[in-house]
Amino acid sequence: MITEENQTISMEHEIQRKIKIKQDQLKIAIEGNMPHVAQDLQRQLAELQVQIKSQPESDFQALMSLLDD
């Protein structure tokens, strides 16, 4: 149980780190007048944000499955 929690926290930190990197890259792309790169980075950011938002749901589902057992 603790290992799963640590893995979840580690995954969340990794996603947050990737989001920060993509935000920095997006800022550079916008300042460098690279619209296609900026558009792709915005898409990637949206995907990462969906991942981080779905994380609590998967944690909740995992807890509920423990109760079912």
N, C-alpha and C positions, 0 to 999 in steps of 0.2 A: 504494500500500500504506500509506504513512504517512498519507495523507489519510483512508483508511478507518479507520485506527486512531484518528486524532483525532476523527472523527465518532462512533465508537463510545464513546470516552471522554466526548465532549461529551453524547451521548445518556444515558449512565449518570449523569453529573452532573445533568442535567436531571431525570431520574427521581428521583434522590436528593433533589433540591431539592423536587420535588412531594410526595414522601413526608413530608419534614419539615413542609411547609405543612399537609398533611392531618392529621398527628399533632397539630399545634398547634390546628387547627380542631376535631379530635375532642375534645381536652382541654377546649376552650371549650364544646363542645356537651354534654359530660358534666357539667361544672360548672354549666352553665346549665339543666340538666334538660330537654334536648331529645332525647328518645330516638329519634325518627324521623330526625332529622338525624345523630345519632351512628351509627345503624345504616347509613345511606347512606354516611357517611364511612368506616366500617369496610369496607364493600364496595369502595369506591374504593381504599382502602389495600391491600386484598388484591390487586386487579387490578394496581396499581403494583408490588407485591412480586413478582408472577408475572412481570411484564415484566423486572424487574431480574435475577431468577433465570434467565430464559431467555436473557438477553444472552450469557453465556459460551458457551452451546450454539450460538448463531448464529455467534459468532466462530470456534468450533471447526469448524463446518460450512463456513464460508468458507475456512478454512485447508485443510481436507481437499479442497475443490473445486479449490484451486490445485494441490494435489499430483496430482489426477486429470488436469489439463491437462498 
